[in-house]
């Protein structure tokens, strides 16, 4: 899980400055733990796919982060 929490902001957008990535990390960390725990060790692509599959169940904050980053 720790690996994912550091990589999610990079996955969402490599063009966003590091200071701006922290809110995405915080907004989606709980959703990843809740809905995507089984795929956390399968790589960032698997976690992103899981978040997209669970889009209707995500918190508003995480959904906004994904939307803001074109996902």
Secondary structure, DSSP 4 states (H G I P E B T S, - for coil): -HHHHHHHHHHH-TTS-HHHHHHHHHHHHHHHHHH-GGGGGG-HHHHHHHHHHTGGGS-HHHHHHHHHTT-
